[in-house]
Amino acid sequence: MSRSRPMQRTSSASNSSSSSTSPERGADDDNDSFMLQANDSQSSLGMDMSPDMSDEYARREYEERCRVSPVHRLPAELLISIFSRLTANSDLQSCLLVSKEWARNSVGLLWHRPAMSRWESIHNVVQSIRKADKFFAYQDLVKRLNMSTLANSVSDGTLVGMTACKRVERLTLTNCTKLTDLALQPLVDGNRSLLALDVTGLDQLTDRTMMTVADHCLRLQGLNVTGCKKLTDASIAAVAKNCRHLKRLKFNNCIQLTDASILTVADHSTHLLEIDLYGLQNLESPAITALLTSCTHLREMRLAHCSRINDSAFTDIPSSPGHQKMFESLRILDLTDCNELGDRGVEKIIQTCPRLRNLILAKCRQITDRAVFAITKLGKNLHYIHLGHCARITDLSVEALAKACNRIRYIDLACCVNLTDNSVTKLAGLPKLKRIGLVKCSTITDRSIYALAMGEVKNGRRINGVSVLERVHLSYCTLLTLDGIHVLLNNCPKLTHLSLTGVQAFLRDELLAFCREAPPEFNDHQRDVFCVFSGTGVGRLREFLNQQKAHAAAAAAEREAEGEGSLGGNSETGSEMGDAEDGDAVHVNVHGNHAAGATPVVFAPGWQHHGGHHGHQHHNSFDNAAGAAVAGSSVLSQSAPASTPMFWSNAPAGLGLAGFAGLAGFGSAAGSPAGGGGGGGGAQQVTGMMGAAVLDDVDEGDEAFGEGSEIMGDGD
């Protein structure tokens, strides 16, 4: 007699790992698709049968089912995997109606994370859970519960309907501010499966709920109690002692917490990977030393606004002779506004955390160049550095940082008032730089902007190809002009954010039309100077400026044609301009503050002056041309006063802006080199804009950017 095929499979035990929290079913989710009631604990491979049913009858029944539908041979794990690839809930609902076996293996996917974003959905979920004659134990199938979409509309009454869900693994109640212990404590009571709890913003939550979590949720790995201001050291210490698998903790603005609870966390949560202690004003250095010493696997530590922390938090880390304790796993360290931290503390941080990737030292006002030189030892590991309001650092250390840490993607130097164009020019050469903050770096000029636009340049060519800059913060950099920003826009195609608040050249209606709205909390003055372009606004601004430049170029060409007729010096036209040869130079004083139409003209040596009468008429002719140019000038001509110079050194030709050619049509205060156009004998144009004039050589060669060009200044 042949051996009968085994008909029953025992369901796998629940796995303690968190893999079941993924959208696809893990090994520990197999049980979720079975009802733990009569006839539901058996395998989906076999049919429902009583214990005394003969094996022979069961075998024949099973073979008949497989003959009719081979899909019955698929194990439950494969069916669940197939069903998990159905993206529409309606398709899963159809699977429920095929057979009991399919229903058992698809219902768990429908209930794994029930929709809680609408009141109608919540009502349906609660009704199904409370139903007396339900076919499945839906409350046991819910693994993730997220009610943060409705936020402060959720009340205790809403959550009471879910208290029967004791197998929830991830509970997210972010900003559900009306919730209290009355509803939350019963929900976590008896839950042995909870892995992650997020109650951010529940300021009415007390130690009562946290004590329940400590007593029952022993598998807890992540806890976020940001803004729960009523929590004390007692409940947090209890959680740390009982929940020994904690990996991620966020205690932001839990203002009653002190060293006592954090020291307990350090003693018992040795597997900790991330901890956020933002705004814990009572926290002192010994607790930080203990955390670093005990939790050697820490990847992220955020200590922003912990104002009592000083150098000793890091210098007191114990070390044996000849062996320095190292924290190789630490990647992110935030010390924002730790105002007592100085150079010694930063040096110790770099020494013990050599693989830091993100270092935030904003508002650490005591640090100097010495600390920045220490940071350079991070080398290629450093991607993100924030030194905003560190006003004591200078070009010397920032240039060294740019040279040593060439993989920096983000750097913020806001309010570092000692920095100049020299350091920004070095930073512009970083090949991976995506974001740079230079807010209130008041000494930087268009030279820095040009460098950011072009990146590192050698022999007139870009080294790193197209710029990858995405966000540039230049608010209150008052020396910048519209001309430089136009270059930046045209050479940074990935730019999505440009802040220019307080930059006078941009506080004009035609440009502010592309600016986003000021935040509602701003006062009147802040609104008046607000100027931030983001998203599509950046592209629209670029297009507008390009159109204005094209119009200016067309107008200049038209004036040039008219000028050739009036300045030709040929008797047939009856001109009173004299008999000068083509190519004679005319120089215009572009650095004075003259009224429109009154810019003085200086005749070059090659110009033949034929007496006072003719000279007077000649002068008037130029005055009229200048006045007409002012009347019809483009918006680009008004970016800065005529006295604002724009000096860039060692700039290559060919920027994608008509060769940049002295920024013709931009209205910058610039003149062409003495001695004419430099080869080619091209025609010259005179354009008066905002009391300034630009002489633009038609032949846009290297002369426009050479070392002898006046527009380039004297270099570094």
C-alpha positions in Angstrom: 0.0 0.0 0.0 1.4 3.3 -1.0 2.2 5.9 1.6 -0.4 8.6 1.9 0.6 12.1 1.2 0.9 14.2 4.4 -2.1 16.5 4.4 -1.4 19.0 7.2 1.3 21.7 7.7 1.8 23.4 10.9 1.8 27.1 10.7 5.1 28.8 11.2 5.7 30.6 14.5 5.8 34.4 14.5 9.2 35.7 13.8 10.5 38.3 16.1 12.1 40.4 13.4 10.6 43.5 11.9 10.6 42.0 8.4 6.8 41.5 8.5 6.3 45.2 8.4 7.2 45.4 4.8 4.4 45.7 2.3 5.1 42.2 1.0 4.4 39.3 3.4 7.4 37.9 5.2 7.7 34.5 6.8 6.1 35.7 10.0 3.0 36.9 8.2 1.9 33.5 7.0 -0.3 33.1 10.0 -2.0 36.4 9.3 -3.9 34.9 6.4 -5.5 32.2 8.5 -8.3 32.4 11.0 -7.3 31.0 14.4 -10.7 29.5 14.8 -12.2 26.1 13.9 -11.1 24.7 10.6 -8.8 27.7 10.0 -5.6 26.5 11.6 -5.0 23.9 8.9 -2.9 24.4 5.9 -4.3 26.0 2.8 -2.9 23.0 0.9 -5.4 20.6 2.4 -9.1 20.7 2.6 -11.0 21.1 5.9 -11.5 17.7 7.5 -12.2 16.3 10.9 -9.5 14.4 12.8 -11.1 11.0 12.3 -11.4 11.4 8.5 -9.4 8.7 6.8 -6.1 9.5 5.0 -7.3 7.6 1.9 -10.4 9.8 1.6 -8.3 12.9 2.1 -5.8 11.9 -0.5 -8.5 11.2 -3.1 -10.2 14.5 -2.4 -6.9 16.4 -2.7 -6.0 14.8 -6.0 -9.4 15.6 -7.4 -9.0 19.3 -6.5 -5.5 19.4 -8.1 -6.8 17.7 -11.2 -9.6 20.3 -11.6 -7.4 23.3 -10.7 -3.5 22.8 -10.6 -3.3 26.2 -8.8 -4.2 24.3 -5.6 -0.8 22.8 -5.7 0.8 26.2 -4.9 1.8 26.7 -1.3 0.4 29.6 0.7 3.7 31.5 0.5 3.6 31.6 -3.3 0.0 32.7 -3.4 0.6 35.5 -1.0 3.6 36.6 -3.0 1.5 36.7 -6.2 -1.3 38.5 -4.5 1.0 41.1 -3.1 1.8 42.3 -6.6 -1.7 43.3 -7.2 -1.8 47.1 -6.8 -5.5 47.7 -6.8 -7.6 46.8 -3.7 -10.5 45.9 -6.1 -8.3 43.1 -7.5 -7.6 41.7 -4.1 -11.3 41.9 -3.2 -12.0 39.8 -6.3 -9.4 37.2 -5.1 -11.3 37.0 -1.9 -14.4 35.7 -3.8 -12.6 32.9 -5.7 -12.4 30.3 -2.8 -11.8 30.1 0.9 -8.2 29.2 0.3 -7.6 32.4 -1.8 -9.6 34.4 0.7 -7.3 33.3 3.5 -4.2 34.2 1.6 -5.4 37.6 0.3 -7.4 39.0 3.2 -4.2 39.7 5.2 -2.9 42.0 2.4 -6.1 44.0 2.4 -6.0 44.5 6.2 -2.2 44.7 6.6 -2.4 48.6 6.5 -6.1 49.6 6.4 -6.9 53.0 4.9 -7.4 55.6 7.7 -7.2 58.8 5.7 -11.0 59.4 5.5 -13.7 59.2 8.1 -15.8 56.9 5.9 -12.8 54.4 5.7 -12.3 54.6 9.5 -16.0 53.9 10.1 -15.9 50.8 7.8 -12.8 49.5 9.5 -14.3 49.8 13.0 -17.6 48.3 11.9 -15.9 45.3 10.4 -13.8 44.8 13.5 -16.8 45.0 15.8 -19.0 42.7 13.7 -20.0 39.6 15.7 -20.3 37.1 12.9 -17.3 38.1 10.9 -15.6 35.4 8.8 -12.0 36.6 9.7 -10.5 38.0 12.8 -9.8 41.3 11.2 -8.4 42.9 14.3 -5.5 40.4 14.2 -4.6 41.2 10.6 -3.9 44.9 11.2 -0.1 45.4 11.3 0.2 49.1 10.6 -2.1 51.8 11.9 -1.5 55.4 10.7 -4.0 58.1 11.5 -1.7 61.1 11.0 -3.5 62.2 7.9 -6.4 63.4 9.9 -4.1 64.8 12.6 -5.9 67.0 15.1 -9.3 65.8 14.0 -8.7 62.4 15.6 -10.0 62.2 19.2 -10.1 59.5 21.9 -13.5 58.3 20.5 -11.9 57.6 17.1 -9.2 55.4 18.6 -11.4 53.5 21.0 -12.8 51.4 18.1 -9.3 50.1 17.4 -8.4 48.9 20.9 -9.0 45.3 19.9 -6.1 45.4 17.5 -3.4 43.8 19.6 -1.0 42.8 16.8 -0.2 46.2 15.5 3.5 46.5 14.8 3.7 50.1 13.7 1.5 52.7 15.3 1.7 56.3 13.9 -0.3 59.1 15.5 1.7 62.1 14.5 0.1 65.4 15.5 -3.1 63.8 16.7 -3.1 66.4 19.4 -6.5 65.6 20.8 -5.5 62.1 21.9 -4.9 61.4 25.6 -4.1 58.5 27.8 -7.7 57.5 27.9 -7.6 56.0 24.3 -3.9 55.3 23.8 -3.2 53.4 27.0 -5.8 50.7 26.3 -4.6 50.4 22.7 -1.0 49.5 23.7 -2.1 47.4 26.7 -1.5 43.8 25.9 0.2 44.4 22.6 3.3 42.2 22.4 4.0 42.9 18.7 4.6 46.6 18.7 7.9 47.5 17.1 7.5 51.3 16.4 5.5 54.0 18.2 5.2 57.6 16.9 3.2 59.9 19.1 4.8 63.2 17.9 2.9 66.2 19.2 0.7 64.5 21.7 1.3 67.0 24.4 -1.4 65.6 26.7 0.3 62.2 26.9 1.6 61.3 30.3 3.8 58.7 32.0 0.7 56.4 32.3 0.8 55.4 28.7 4.6 55.1 28.6 4.6 52.8 31.7 2.1 50.6 29.8 4.4 50.5 26.8 7.3 49.6 29.1 5.3 46.7 30.7 3.8 45.2 27.5 5.7 46.3 24.3 8.9 44.4 25.0 9.8 44.1 21.3 9.8 47.9 20.8 12.6 49.2 18.6 11.6 52.7 17.7 10.0 55.4 19.9 9.2 59.0 18.9 7.8 61.1 21.6 8.7 64.5 20.2 6.8 67.3 21.9 5.3 65.1 24.6 6.2 67.7 27.3 4.5 65.9 30.2 6.8 62.8 30.1 9.3 62.5 32.9 12.5 60.6 33.5 10.5 57.8 35.3 8.6 56.5 32.3 11.5 56.9 29.9 13.8 55.0 32.3 11.2 52.2 32.5 11.0 51.9 28.8 14.8 51.8 28.5 15.1 49.1 31.2 12.3 46.8 29.8 12.5 47.3 26.0 16.0 46.0 25.4 15.8 46.1 21.6 15.6 49.9 21.2 17.3 51.2 18.2 15.8 54.6 17.5 14.8 57.2 20.0 13.4 60.8 19.5 12.9 62.9 22.6 12.8 66.3 20.9 11.5 69.0 23.2 10.6 66.6 26.1 11.6 69.4 28.3 11.3 67.6 31.6 13.9 65.0 30.7 17.3 65.2 32.4 20.6 63.3 32.6 18.9 60.6 34.7 16.8 59.1 32.0 19.5 59.5 29.3 22.0 57.8 31.5 19.6 54.9 31.9 19.2 54.7 28.2 23.0 54.6 27.8 23.2 51.7 30.4 20.5 49.5 28.8 20.1 50.4 25.2 23.5 49.3 23.9 22.1 48.5 20.4 21.0 52.1 19.8 21.5 53.4 16.3 19.9 56.8 16.4 19.0 59.3 19.2 17.6 62.8 18.9 17.7 65.0 22.0 16.8 68.3 20.4 16.0 71.1 22.8 16.7 69.2 26.1 17.9 72.2 28.0 18.5 70.2 31.2 20.9 67.8 29.5 24.6 68.1 30.4 27.8 66.7 29.1 28.1 63.5 31.3 25.0 62.0 29.7 26.5 62.5 26.2 29.8 61.0 27.2 27.9 58.0 28.6 25.9 57.6 25.4 28.9 57.6 23.2 30.9 55.3 25.4 28.1 52.6 25.8 26.3 52.9 22.5 29.2 52.2 20.2 27.0 51.4 17.2 25.4 54.9 17.1 24.9 56.2 13.5 23.1 59.5 14.2 23.2 61.8 17.3 21.3 65.0 17.3 22.0 67.4 20.1 20.7 70.7 18.7 19.9 73.4 21.3 21.3 71.4 24.2 22.9 74.5 25.4 24.7 73.0 28.5 26.9 70.7 26.4 30.5 71.8 26.3 33.9 70.3 25.2 34.0 67.9 28.1 31.1 65.8 26.5 33.7 64.6 24.1 37.1 65.2 25.7 36.1 63.0 28.7 35.5 59.9 26.6 37.6 57.3 28.3 40.6 55.9 26.5 43.3 53.5 27.5 47.0 54.3 27.0 47.9 53.7 23.4 44.3 53.0 22.4 41.8 55.7 21.5 38.2 54.7 21.6 36.7 55.1 18.1 33.1 55.5 16.9 33.4 54.2 13.4 29.7 54.0 12.8 28.8 57.6 13.6 27.7 59.4 10.4 25.6 62.3 11.5 26.3 64.7 14.4 24.1 67.8 15.0 25.4 70.3 17.5 23.4 73.3 16.4 23.5 76.1 19.0 25.7 74.2 21.5 27.2 77.6 22.2 29.7 76.3 24.8 31.4 74.0 22.4 34.8 75.1 21.3 37.8 74.1 19.2 39.0 71.4 21.6 35.7 69.6 21.5 35.6 69.7 17.7 39.1 68.3 17.5 38.2 65.4 19.8 35.1 64.7 17.7 37.1 64.4 14.5 39.7 62.3 16.3 37.2 59.8 17.6 34.6 59.9 14.7 36.7 59.7 11.6 33.9 58.7 9.3 31.5 61.5 9.9 29.4 62.4 6.9 27.2 65.2 8.2 28.5 67.7 10.7 26.3 70.5 11.8 28.0 73.2 13.9 25.6 76.1 13.2 25.6 78.8 15.9 28.6 77.3 17.6 30.0 80.8 17.9 33.2 79.9 19.8 34.8 77.8 17.1 37.5 79.3 14.9 39.7 78.3 12.0 41.4 75.8 14.3 38.2 73.7 14.4 37.7 73.9 10.6 41.3 72.8 10.0 40.5 69.8 12.2 37.4 69.1 10.1 39.6 68.9 7.0 40.9 65.5 8.3 37.5 64.0 7.4 38.6 64.2 3.8 36.3 62.5 1.3 34.0 61.2 4.0 32.5 64.7 4.6 29.4 65.4 2.5 27.4 67.9 4.6 28.9 70.7 6.7 27.0 73.6 8.3 29.0 76.4 9.8 26.4 79.1 9.8 26.9 81.9 12.3 30.4 80.8 13.0 31.6 84.3 12.4 35.2 83.8 13.6 36.2 81.6 10.7 38.1 83.1 7.7 39.0 82.4 4.1 42.1 80.5 5.2 40.3 77.5 6.8 37.5 77.4 4.3 39.9 77.3 1.4 41.7 74.4 3.1 38.3 72.7 3.6 37.4 72.9 -0.1 40.8 71.4 -1.0 40.8 68.5 1.5 37.1 67.6 1.4 36.3 67.5 -2.3 33.1 65.4 -1.9 31.1 68.1 -0.1 27.6 68.3 -1.4 26.2 70.8 1.0 27.9 73.7 2.8 26.3 76.5 4.7 28.3 79.6 5.7 25.5 82.0 6.5 26.7 85.1 8.5 30.3 84.2 8.2 31.1 87.9 7.6 34.9 87.4 7.3 34.6 85.4 4.1 35.4 86.9 0.7 35.3 86.0 -2.9 38.5 84.0 -2.5 37.0 81.2 -0.4 33.7 81.1 -2.4 35.8 80.7 -5.6 37.5 77.7 -4.1 34.3 76.1 -3.0 32.9 76.6 -6.5 35.4 74.0 -7.7 33.8 71.2 -5.7 32.6 68.8 -8.3 29.6 67.4 -6.3 28.4 70.7 -4.7 24.6 70.8 -4.9 23.7 73.4 -2.2 25.5 76.4 -0.8 24.4 78.9 1.7 26.0 82.4 1.8 23.3 84.4 3.4 24.6 87.7 4.8 28.1 87.1 3.5 28.1 90.8 2.7 31.5 91.1 1.1 31.0 88.7 -1.8 30.5 90.1 -5.2 29.6 88.9 -8.7 33.0 87.3 -8.9 31.8 84.6 -6.5 28.6 84.2 -8.5 30.5 83.8 -11.8 32.7 81.1 -10.1 29.7 79.2 -8.9 28.2 79.3 -12.4 31.3 78.0 -14.1 32.8 75.7 -11.4 36.6 75.0 -11.7 38.0 76.4 -14.9 41.4 75.6 -16.4 42.7 76.9 -19.7 39.3 78.4 -20.5 37.4 75.2 -20.0 35.2 73.7 -17.3 36.8 70.8 -15.5 33.6 69.2 -14.1 31.2 69.7 -17.0 27.7 70.9 -16.4 27.0 72.4 -12.9 25.1 70.3 -10.5 24.1 73.2 -8.2 20.5 72.9 -7.1 20.0 75.4 -4.3 21.8 78.7 -3.8 21.1 81.0 -0.8 22.3 84.6 -1.4 20.0 86.7 0.7 21.4 90.0 1.9 24.5 89.7 -0.2 23.9 93.4 -1.1 26.8 93.7 -3.6 25.3 91.3 -6.1 23.9 92.5 -9.4 21.3 91.2 -11.8 24.1 90.5 -14.3 25.9 87.9 -12.2 22.7 86.1 -11.2 21.7 85.9 -14.9 25.0 84.1 -15.6 24.3 81.8 -12.7 20.8 81.0 -14.0 22.1 80.2 -17.6 24.9 78.0 -16.4 23.2 76.0 -13.7 20.4 74.0 -15.4 19.5 72.0 -12.3 19.0 75.1 -10.1 15.6 74.8 -8.3 16.0 77.3 -5.5 17.5 80.8 -5.5 17.1 83.1 -2.5 17.8 86.8 -2.9 15.9 88.4 -0.1 17.2 91.8 0.6 19.1 92.1 -2.6 18.0 95.5 -4.0 18.5 94.6 -7.7 15.7 92.0 -7.4 13.1 94.0 -5.4 11.2 95.1 -8.5 7.8 94.1 -9.6 8.7 92.6 -12.9 11.0 90.2 -11.2 9.0 89.6 -8.0 6.3 88.2 -10.3 8.3 85.0 -10.4 9.0 84.9 -6.7 7.0 82.6 -4.4 4.8 84.0 -1.7 6.3 85.1 1.7 5.4 82.9 4.7 2.2 84.1 6.4 4.1 84.6 9.7 6.3 87.3 8.2 5.9 90.9 9.3 5.5 93.8 6.8 9.2 94.6 6.6 10.1 90.9 6.0 7.5 90.7 3.2 8.8 93.9 1.6 12.3 92.4 1.2 11.3 88.8 0.6 12.6 87.4 -2.7 12.9 83.6 -3.1 12.6 81.8 -6.4 11.9 78.1 -6.3 10.6 75.3 -8.6 9.2 76.7 -11.8 9.8 80.2 -10.6 13.5 79.7 -11.3 12.9 78.6 -14.9 10.5 81.4 -15.5 13.0 84.0 -14.2 15.7 82.6 -16.4 13.4 82.7 -19.5 12.4 86.3 -18.7 15.9 87.5 -18.3 17.0 85.8 -21.5 14.1 87.5 -23.4 15.1 90.9 -22.0 18.7 90.3 -23.1 17.6 89.3 -26.6 15.5 92.5 -26.8 18.4 94.6 -25.6 20.7 93.0 -28.1 18.2 93.7 -30.9 17.9 97.3 -29.8 21.7 97.6 -29.6 22.1 96.3 -33.1 19.5 98.7 -34.4 21.3 101.6 -32.7 24.6 100.4 -34.1 23.1 100.5 -37.6 21.8 104.0 -37.0 25.2 105.0 -35.5 27.0 103.9 -38.6 24.9 106.2 -40.6 25.3 109.2 -38.4 29.0 108.7 -37.6 30.1 107.7 -41.0 31.8 111.1 -41.6 31.0 111.1 -45.3 30.1 114.2 -47.2 27.3 112.6 -49.2 25.1 112.2 -46.2 25.7 115.8 -45.0 27.1 114.5 -41.7 28.6 117.0 -39.3 30.6 114.3 -37.6 33.8 115.0 -39.3 36.0 112.9 -41.6 37.2 110.3 -39.2 38.2 106.9 -40.5 36.2 103.7 -39.7 37.4 102.1 -36.6 38.3 105.3 -34.7 37.7 104.7 -31.0 35.3 106.6 -28.8 35.6 106.3 -25.1 32.7 106.9 -22.7 33.1 107.5 -19.0 31.2 104.6 -17.5 32.1 105.0 -13.9 30.4 108.3 -13.2 27.0 109.1 -11.9 25.8 111.2 -14.8 22.2 112.1 -15.7 20.7 110.2 -18.5 22.0 111.7 -21.8 24.8 113.6 -20.1 27.6 110.9 -20.1 30.8 112.7 -21.2 32.7 111.4 -24.3 36.5 111.3 -24.5 38.0 111.3 -28.0 40.7 108.7 -28.7 44.0 109.8 -30.2 42.9 108.7 -33.6 39.8 111.0 -33.6 40.2 114.2 -35.6 38.7 117.1 -33.7 37.7 119.9 -36.2 37.1 122.8 -33.9 34.8 123.7 -31.1 31.7 124.0 -33.2 32.0 120.5 -34.7 33.1 119.1 -31.4 30.0 120.5 -29.7 27.7 119.1 -32.3 29.5 115.7 -32.1 29.0 115.6 -28.3 25.3 116.4 -28.7 25.0 113.5 -31.1 26.2 111.1 -28.4 24.1 112.7 -25.8 21.0 112.0 -27.8 22.0 108.4 -28.4 22.6 107.9 -24.7 19.3 109.4 -23.8 17.5 107.2 -26.3 19.2 104.1 -24.9 18.1 104.9 -21.4 14.5 105.3 -22.5 14.4 102.0 -24.2 16.8 99.9 -22.1 15.9 96.4 -20.9 15.3 95.4 -17.3 18.8 94.0 -17.2 20.3 97.5 -17.4 18.9 98.4 -14.0 20.5 95.7 -12.0 22.9 98.0 -10.1 24.1 101.6 -10.0 26.6 102.6 -12.6 29.3 102.8 -10.0 28.9 99.1 -9.1 31.9 97.3 -10.7 31.8 93.7 -11.9 35.2 92.3 -11.8 36.0 88.6 -12.5 39.5 87.3 -13.0 40.7 84.6 -15.3 37.3 84.1 -16.8 37.1 82.0 -20.0 35.3 83.1 -23.1 32.2 81.4 -24.2 29.8 81.2 -21.3 26.8 80.4 -23.3 25.7 84.0 -23.0 26.8 85.3 -26.3 30.4 84.8 -25.2 29.6 87.0 -22.2 31.3 89.7 -24.3 31.6 92.3 -21.6 28.0 91.5 -20.6 26.7 93.7 -23.5 23.1 94.6 -22.9 23.4 93.8 -19.2 24.1 97.5 -18.3 27.2 96.7 -16.2 29.7 99.5 -15.6 32.4 98.5 -18.0 34.4 99.8 -20.9 36.3 98.2 -23.7 40.1 98.2 -23.6 41.9 101.3 -24.7 43.1 101.2 -28.2 40.0 99.9 -30.0 38.3 96.6 -30.4 41.4 94.5 -30.5 41.8 93.0 -34.0 39.2 92.8 -36.7 38.4 96.5 -36.6 34.8 95.8 -35.7 32.2 98.5 -35.4 31.6 100.0 -32.0 28.4 100.8 -30.2 27.7 103.3 -27.5 24.9 102.4 -25.1 23.8 104.6 -22.2 22.0 102.8 -19.4 21.3 104.1 -15.9 23.9 106.8 -16.4 26.5 104.2 -17.5 27.6 103.1 -21.0 29.0 99.9 -22.3 31.3 99.7 -25.3 30.7 96.3 -26.8 33.1 95.0 -29.4 31.2 93.1 -32.1 34.1 90.7 -32.4 33.5 88.7 -29.2 36.9 87.1 -29.0 39.2 86.3 -26.1 39.9 90.0 -25.8 36.7 90.4 -23.8 38.0 88.2 -21.1 41.8 88.6 -21.4 44.1 89.7 -18.7 44.2 93.2 -20.2 40.4 93.6 -20.3 39.1 96.4 -18.1 35.9 94.4 -17.3 37.9 91.7 -15.7 39.5 94.0 -13.1 42.9 93.2 -11.6 42.3 89.6 -10.7 42.8 88.1 -7.3 
